[in-house]
Amino acid sequence: MSATISLLFGLLVAIVILATLATRLRLPYAILLVLGGLLLGFVPGLPGIALDPELVLVLFLPPLIYSSAWLTSWRAFHTNLRPILQLSLGLVLVTTFVIAVAAHVIAGLSWPVAFVLGAVVSPTDAVAASATAKQLGLPRRIVTVIEGESMVNDATGLVVYRFAVAAVVTGSFSLWQAGLQFVVVSLGGLVIGLAIAWPVAWLHRHLDDAPIEITITLLTPYAAYLLADALQVSGVLAVLSAGLYLSHQSSRFFSSNTRLQANAVWNVLVFLLNGLLFLLIGLQLRSILAAIAGHSLLTLVWQALLIGLAVIAVRLAWVFPAASVPRLFSARLRARDPYPGWRQVAMVAWIGMRGGLSLAAALALPLTLTDGVLFPQRDLVIFFTFGVILVTLVGQGLSLGPIIRLLGLEQDGSLEREHAQAHLVAARAALSRLDELATEAWAPQEALAQLRAHYAHKLETLTEAMDGAGDERFDGHAPIQQRLRQEVLAAERAAVIGLRDRGRIDDETLRLVERELDLEEQRWQG
């Protein structure tokens, strides 16, 4: 037990060090974690760490998918549903077929096994996409499409994977049964997620206890995933639908205190789970190399590189026509959703990283067929999957920063404009409510006057920002005002800490005042 705890502690320390280094180097931390895992795997004396496929599918996947769904805008997801479905349905099927052909021609895999490999590497990884896209500061629409694709295409990829494996194990395949099961699995997952989310939302509305509610948020994705899995429908889509629904309703049932604490807990949880998953991916190399000891390593590396390049090429070949062809034949679509521009399309085409889900699917391949014969070429499927992950996650990931700068992509400012507009409407509503309260006997006129002056000043500042900022960031506060407020808050904190240091107040009082100052700073920034 002590050895396991020491190993886990060591992995967590490695995550902190590598993530800090990635921040300094301005790289997506997923890349350095995978590379760090590769190096750690060959450290003398370090025990081998096997990545249990069930661990990825049950422990890591539900909360990470749930977090991505929670932070996804339903309006943006619905608006971009067409490109999301093009990528998560059409591209997954095309990638499965193309990679099957490539694996058969390049590596000599049998056709059934080649289709298994195609199914394994066809879906992009939700964890890698979310962790990388947000860290790079891409435009909102690109982030929405990439995250939406990676969450939905897991269901497509896993259904194709299930039938490809069944074809190898049993030697039979039925296209219409596969199509029917895909519909059942997808719709069933969505329904299960909503069936879990509705009573959870009701429960939140009748609670006002932050620790209990945060615990419920931690249990919800597992409940949706495990129930869907027990009913043999898509656990990923169940978690996705539950997360989208509860996120949309959360403003009506979370108190401000619960929301602040929940965000802090989930930020830490997602960081640690992401870090462990990427590190564990890198740590698998040693065991994978041991499994292919009878093959020529140089030949396999070359074949894996070619298959990885084929994965990238098929995405590039799909995304550009998928973005332009529907608009050529539909004037209504062109009017509703003009062509986003080749730079944004190129970025979506280039971000197609594979990660833990693909490796877990490869490792989950059965050892034997129904007649007891060993699963053919299983070790090669695992190795090529690992190679595709390295080519797409590390190779493409390292190129994202330079490509973004080359294309001149940056955040489009729509979030800031909506942010300022929301504050503007809220300030007007506050002034209107103060006018109504002026007739109430319990409301002191002096207090009303102070609040009215505060909101009138805020409204004036926001109106000037909206009218004169052009394409500037609409953060709701002028830079000089922001700096003045930070200076004032710093002085307040220093004064209160001085009181504690002189023994005038205790640490409990200090923490209470610090929390109030922190909330005030958050209000000014938000």
C-alpha positions in Angstrom: 0.0 0.0 0.0 2.8 2.4 0.9 4.5 1.8 -2.4 1.3 2.6 -4.3 0.8 5.8 -2.3 4.4 6.8 -3.0 4.0 6.1 -6.7 0.8 8.2 -6.9 2.5 11.0 -5.0 5.4 10.9 -7.4 3.0 11.0 -10.4 1.2 14.1 -8.9 4.5 15.8 -8.3 5.5 15.1 -11.9 2.2 16.6 -13.1 2.9 19.8 -11.2 6.5 20.1 -12.5 5.6 19.3 -16.2 2.5 21.5 -16.2 4.5 24.4 -14.7 7.2 23.9 -17.4 4.5 23.8 -20.1 3.2 27.1 -18.9 6.7 28.7 -19.0 7.2 27.3 -22.5 3.7 28.3 -23.6 2.9 24.8 -24.7 -0.3 22.7 -24.2 0.5 20.8 -21.0 -0.9 17.6 -22.5 2.2 17.4 -24.8 4.8 17.7 -22.0 2.9 15.2 -19.8 2.9 12.6 -22.5 6.6 13.2 -23.3 7.3 13.2 -19.5 5.5 9.8 -19.2 7.6 8.4 -22.0 10.8 9.3 -20.2 9.6 8.2 -16.8 8.7 4.8 -18.2 12.3 4.0 -18.7 13.6 5.3 -15.3 15.5 2.4 -13.6 13.6 0.9 -10.6 10.3 2.5 -11.4 7.6 -0.2 -11.4 5.6 -0.8 -14.5 2.3 1.0 -14.6 -0.4 -0.8 -16.7 -3.2 1.4 -18.0 -6.4 -0.5 -17.2 -8.9 0.3 -20.0 -11.8 0.2 -17.4 -9.9 2.9 -15.4 -10.0 5.3 -18.4 -13.5 4.5 -19.4 -15.0 4.6 -15.9 -12.8 6.7 -13.7 -11.4 9.4 -16.0 -13.9 9.8 -18.9 -17.2 10.6 -17.1 -16.0 13.7 -15.1 -13.9 15.0 -17.9 -16.7 14.8 -20.5 -19.1 16.2 -17.9 -16.8 19.2 -17.3 -16.5 19.9 -21.0 -20.3 19.6 -21.4 -20.9 21.9 -18.4 -18.6 24.6 -19.8 -20.1 24.3 -23.3 -22.8 26.8 -24.3 -26.0 25.0 -25.4 -26.7 27.9 -27.8 -23.3 27.6 -29.4 -23.5 23.8 -29.5 -26.9 23.9 -31.2 -25.8 26.6 -33.6 -22.8 24.5 -34.7 -24.6 21.2 -34.7 -24.2 20.7 -38.4 -20.4 20.9 -38.5 -20.2 18.9 -35.3 -22.3 16.0 -36.8 -20.3 16.2 -40.0 -17.1 15.5 -38.1 -18.5 13.2 -35.4 -20.5 11.0 -37.8 -19.2 11.3 -41.4 -15.6 11.8 -40.6 -15.4 8.9 -38.1 -16.8 6.5 -40.7 -14.6 7.7 -43.5 -11.5 7.6 -41.2 -12.3 4.1 -40.1 -12.4 3.0 -43.8 -9.4 4.9 -45.0 -7.2 3.8 -42.0 -8.3 0.2 -42.5 -7.1 0.4 -46.1 -3.9 2.1 -45.1 -3.2 -0.4 -42.3 -3.9 -3.3 -44.6 -1.6 -2.0 -47.4 1.2 -0.5 -45.2 1.4 -2.9 -42.3 -0.2 -6.0 -43.8 -3.0 -6.2 -41.2 -5.8 -8.5 -42.1 -9.0 -6.7 -43.2 -11.0 -7.4 -40.0 -8.1 -6.3 -37.8 -7.4 -3.3 -40.0 -11.0 -2.2 -39.5 -10.5 -2.6 -35.7 -7.5 -0.3 -35.9 -9.5 2.2 -38.0 -12.3 2.2 -35.5 -9.9 2.6 -32.6 -8.2 5.8 -34.0 -11.2 7.3 -35.7 -12.6 9.4 -32.8 -10.7 12.5 -31.6 -10.1 12.7 -27.9 -12.4 14.9 -25.9 -9.8 15.4 -23.1 -7.0 16.3 -25.4 -9.2 18.6 -27.5 -10.6 20.5 -24.5 -7.3 20.8 -22.7 -5.5 22.1 -25.8 -8.1 24.2 -27.6 -9.0 26.4 -24.5 -5.3 26.8 -23.5 -4.4 28.2 -26.9 -7.1 30.9 -26.8 -8.8 30.0 -30.1 -12.0 31.7 -31.3 -15.1 30.5 -29.6 -16.6 28.8 -32.6 -13.5 26.7 -33.2 -13.4 25.6 -29.6 -17.1 24.7 -29.7 -16.8 22.7 -32.8 -13.7 20.8 -31.7 -15.1 20.0 -28.2 -18.6 19.1 -29.6 -17.0 16.8 -32.2 -14.8 15.0 -29.7 -17.7 14.5 -27.2 -20.2 13.2 -29.8 -17.8 11.1 -32.0 -16.9 8.9 -29.0 -20.3 7.3 -29.4 -19.8 6.7 -33.2 -16.3 5.4 -32.7 -17.2 3.0 -29.9 -20.1 1.5 -31.8 -18.0 1.0 -34.9 -15.3 -0.4 -32.7 -17.7 -2.9 -31.1 -18.8 -4.2 -34.4 -15.3 -4.4 -35.8 -14.1 -6.4 -32.8 -17.2 -8.7 -33.1 -16.4 -9.3 -36.7 -12.9 -10.4 -35.8 -14.1 -12.6 -32.9 -17.1 -14.2 -34.5 -16.2 -13.8 -38.2 -19.6 -12.2 -39.1 -20.8 -8.7 -39.6 -24.2 -7.1 -40.4 -24.4 -3.5 -41.7 -28.1 -3.0 -41.0 -27.7 -4.3 -37.4 -24.7 -2.0 -36.9 -26.7 1.0 -38.2 -29.7 0.2 -36.0 -27.6 -0.3 -32.9 -25.9 3.0 -33.5 -29.3 4.8 -33.5 -30.4 2.9 -30.4 -27.1 3.5 -28.5 -27.0 7.2 -29.3 -30.6 8.0 -28.6 -30.6 5.8 -25.5 -27.6 7.6 -24.1 -29.2 11.0 -24.6 -32.4 9.9 -22.9 -30.6 8.3 -20.0 -28.6 11.5 -19.4 -31.7 13.6 -19.3 -33.4 11.0 -17.1 -30.6 11.4 -14.6 -30.3 15.2 -14.9 -33.9 16.1 -14.2 -34.1 14.6 -10.7 -30.6 15.9 -9.9 -31.8 19.5 -10.9 -34.8 19.1 -8.6 -32.5 18.0 -5.8 -30.3 21.0 -6.2 -33.3 23.3 -6.1 -34.2 22.0 -2.7 -30.7 22.1 -1.2 -28.5 25.0 -0.1 -25.5 23.2 1.2 -22.3 23.6 -0.8 -20.4 20.4 0.3 -23.5 18.3 -0.4 -24.2 19.9 -3.7 -20.6 19.7 -4.9 -20.6 16.0 -4.0 -23.7 15.6 -6.1 -22.0 17.2 -9.0 -19.1 14.7 -8.6 -21.5 11.8 -8.5 -23.8 12.8 -11.4 -21.4 12.0 -14.4 -20.7 8.6 -12.9 -24.4 7.9 -12.3 -25.2 8.8 -16.0 -22.3 6.8 -17.4 -22.7 3.7 -15.3 -26.5 3.5 -15.9 -26.1 4.0 -19.6 -23.3 1.4 -19.7 -25.5 -1.1 -17.8 -28.2 -0.6 -20.3 -25.7 -0.9 -23.2 -26.2 2.5 -24.6 -23.7 5.4 -25.0 -22.3 6.4 -21.6 -20.5 9.3 -23.3 -23.7 10.8 -24.7 -25.5 10.2 -21.4 -22.9 12.3 -19.6 -22.9 14.9 -22.4 -26.7 15.4 -22.3 -26.7 15.5 -18.5 -23.9 18.1 -18.4 -25.5 20.3 -21.0 -28.9 20.2 -19.3 -27.7 20.8 -15.7 -25.3 23.5 -16.8 -28.1 25.4 -18.5 -30.3 25.1 -15.4 -27.5 25.7 -12.8 -28.0 29.5 -12.7 -31.5 28.8 -11.2 -30.5 26.4 -8.4 -26.9 27.2 -7.4 -26.3 29.8 -4.8 -23.3 32.1 -5.3 -21.4 30.4 -2.5 -21.9 26.9 -4.0 -21.0 28.1 -7.4 -17.7 29.6 -6.3 -16.7 26.5 -4.4 -17.9 24.1 -7.1 -15.9 25.9 -9.7 -12.8 25.7 -7.5 -13.2 22.0 -6.8 -13.9 21.1 -10.5 -10.9 23.2 -11.7 -8.5 21.2 -9.5 -10.2 17.8 -10.3 -10.1 18.3 -14.0 -6.5 19.4 -13.9 -5.4 16.4 -11.9 -7.4 13.9 -14.0 -6.1 15.3 -17.2 -2.6 15.3 -15.9 -2.8 11.7 -14.7 -4.3 10.5 -17.9 -1.8 12.1 -20.2 1.1 10.9 -18.0 -0.3 7.4 -17.9 -0.5 7.4 -21.7 3.3 8.1 -21.9 4.1 5.5 -19.3 2.6 2.7 -21.5 5.5 2.8 -24.0 7.7 0.4 -22.1 5.1 -2.3 -21.9 4.0 -1.8 -25.5 7.6 -2.2 -26.7 7.9 -5.4 -24.7 4.8 -6.8 -26.5 6.3 -6.3 -30.0 9.8 -7.6 -29.1 9.6 -10.1 -32.0 9.1 -7.4 -34.7 11.5 -5.0 -36.3 11.1 -1.8 -34.3 12.4 0.5 -37.0 9.9 -1.0 -39.5 7.0 -0.6 -37.1 7.9 3.0 -36.2 7.9 3.8 -39.9 4.6 2.1 -40.5 3.1 3.8 -37.4 4.3 7.2 -38.8 2.6 6.5 -42.1 -0.6 5.5 -40.5 -0.5 8.6 -38.3 0.0 10.8 -41.4 -2.9 9.0 -43.0 -5.1 10.0 -40.0 -4.1 13.6 -40.4 -4.5 13.5 -44.2 -8.1 12.1 -44.2 -9.2 14.8 -41.8 -7.7 17.6 -44.0 -9.3 16.0 -47.0 -12.7 15.9 -45.3 -13.0 19.2 -43.4 -12.5 21.7 -46.3 -15.2 20.1 -48.6 -17.5 19.6 -45.7 -17.3 23.3 -44.9 -17.8 24.6 -48.5 -19.9 22.1 -50.4 -23.1 22.4 -48.4 -23.0 26.2 -48.8 -22.5 25.9 -52.6 -25.8 24.1 -52.9 -27.8 25.9 -50.2 -28.5 29.6 -50.4 -30.4 29.4 -47.2 -27.4 28.0 -45.4 -25.1 30.7 -46.9 -27.4 33.4 -45.6 -27.8 31.8 -42.1 -24.2 30.7 -41.7 -21.7 32.3 -44.1 -18.4 30.5 -44.8 -16.3 31.0 -41.7 -13.1 31.7 -43.7 -10.3 29.3 -44.7 -8.1 30.1 -41.7 -10.7 28.9 -39.2 -11.5 25.8 -41.3 -7.8 25.0 -41.6 -7.5 25.2 -37.8 -10.4 22.8 -37.3 -8.8 20.5 -39.9 -5.5 20.5 -38.1 -6.7 19.8 -34.6 -7.5 16.2 -34.6 -5.7 14.8 -31.7 -6.1 11.2 -30.4 -5.6 10.3 -26.7 -6.6 8.1 -23.8 -9.9 6.8 -25.3 -8.1 5.4 -28.3 -5.4 3.7 -26.2 -8.0 2.3 -23.8 -10.0 0.9 -26.7 -6.9 -0.8 -28.1 -5.9 -2.2 -24.7 -9.4 -3.5 -24.2 -9.2 -5.8 -27.2 -10.0 -9.4 -26.1 -7.0 -11.7 -25.8 -8.7 -14.7 -27.6 -11.4 -15.4 -30.2 -14.5 -17.5 -29.5 -12.6 -20.7 -30.5 -9.8 -19.9 -28.1 -7.3 -18.8 -30.7 -5.3 -15.7 -29.8 -6.7 -12.4 -31.1 -4.7 -11.8 -34.3 -2.2 -9.0 -34.5 -3.4 -7.5 -31.2 0.0 -6.2 -30.2 0.3 -4.4 -33.5 -3.0 -2.7 -33.1 -1.9 -1.4 -29.7 1.5 -0.2 -31.0 0.0 1.6 -34.1 -2.6 3.2 -31.8 0.1 4.5 -29.6 2.0 5.8 -32.6 -1.1 7.6 -33.9 -1.5 9.2 -30.5 2.1 10.4 -30.5 1.9 11.7 -34.1 -1.4 13.6 -33.5 -1.1 14.7 -29.9 2.6 15.5 -29.7 3.4 16.1 -33.4 0.4 18.3 -34.2 0.2 19.7 -30.7 3.7 21.2 -30.9 2.8 22.9 -34.2 -0.4 24.5 -33.0 1.1 27.6 -31.5 3.2 28.5 -34.6 0.3 27.7 -36.9 -2.1 29.9 -34.9 0.3 32.8 -35.1 0.9 32.2 -38.8 -2.8 32.2 -39.5 -3.4 35.2 -37.3 -6.1 33.5 -35.4 -7.2 35.1 -32.1 -10.2 35.3 -29.9 -13.0 37.0 -31.8 -14.2 39.4 -29.1 -17.7 38.1 -29.1 -17.5 36.8 -25.6 -16.3 40.3 -24.4 -19.1 42.0 -26.3 -21.8 39.7 -24.8 -20.1 40.1 -21.4 -20.4 43.9 -21.5 -23.9 43.8 -22.9 -25.0 41.5 -20.0 -23.5 43.9 -17.5 -25.3 46.8 -19.2 -28.7 45.1 -19.0 -28.1 44.1 -15.4 -27.1 47.6 -14.4 -30.3 49.0 -16.0 -32.4 46.4 -14.2 -30.7 47.3 -10.9 -31.5 51.0 -11.4 -35.1 50.2 -12.3 -35.5 48.1 -9.2 -34.0 50.9 -7.0 -36.6 53.3 -8.4 -39.3 50.8 -7.3 -37.8 50.4 -3.9 -37.8 54.2 -3.3 -41.5 54.0 -2.4 -40.9 51.3 0.3 -40.9 52.5 3.9 -38.1 50.1 5.0 -35.6 51.3 2.4 -33.4 54.2 3.7 -33.1 57.0 1.2 -29.4 57.5 1.9 -28.6 53.8 1.1 -30.7 54.0 -2.0 -28.9 57.1 -3.1 -25.5 55.4 -2.6 -26.5 52.4 -4.6 -28.1 54.5 -7.3 -24.9 56.5 -7.7 -22.9 53.3 -7.9 -25.0 51.7 -10.6 -25.4 55.0 -12.5 -21.6 55.3 -12.7 -21.3 51.6 -13.8 -23.9 52.2 -16.5 -22.1 55.2 -17.8 -18.8 53.3 -17.9 -20.3 50.4 -19.7 -22.1 52.6 -22.2 -18.9 54.4 -23.1 -17.1 51.1 -23.5 -19.8 49.7 -25.8 -20.0 52.9 -27.8 -16.3 53.7 -28.2 -14.3 50.5 -27.9 -14.5 49.4 -31.5 -12.8 46.0 -31.6 -11.2 46.3 -28.1 -11.8 43.8 -25.4 -15.1 44.6 -23.6 -14.2 43.7 -20.1 -16.6 46.3 -18.6 -13.8 48.3 -16.9 -11.2 50.7 -18.2 -7.6 49.5 -17.6 -6.8 52.5 -15.3 -9.9 51.8 -13.2 -9.0 48.1 -13.0 -5.5 49.0 -11.8 -6.8 51.5 -9.2 -9.1 48.9 -7.8 -6.4 46.3 -7.6 -4.2 48.8 -5.7 -7.0 49.6 -3.3 -7.7 45.9 -2.7 -4.0 45.2 -2.1 -3.9 48.0 0.5 -7.0 46.5 2.2 -5.5 43.1 2.3 -2.2 44.4 3.7 -4.0 46.3 6.4 -6.0 43.3 7.5 -2.9 41.0 7.5 -1.2 43.6 9.6 -4.0 43.4 12.2 -3.6 39.6 12.3 0.2 39.9 12.6 -0.2 42.3 15.6 -2.6 40.0 17.3 -5.6 42.4 16.9 -7.7 39.8 15.0 -7.3 36.0 14.6 -6.8 33.9 11.5 -10.5 33.0 11.3 -11.4 36.7 11.0 -8.7 37.2 8.5 -10.0 34.4 6.3 -13.6 35.8 6.4 -12.4 39.3 5.4 -10.1 37.8 2.7 -13.1 35.9 1.2 -15.1 39.1 1.1 -12.3 41.0 -0.6 -11.8 38.1 -3.1 -15.5 38.1 -4.0 -15.3 41.9 -4.4 -12.4 41.5 -6.7 -14.2 38.8 -8.7 -17.2 41.1 -9.1 -15.0 43.9 -10.4 -13.3 41.6 -12.9 -16.6 39.9 -13.9 
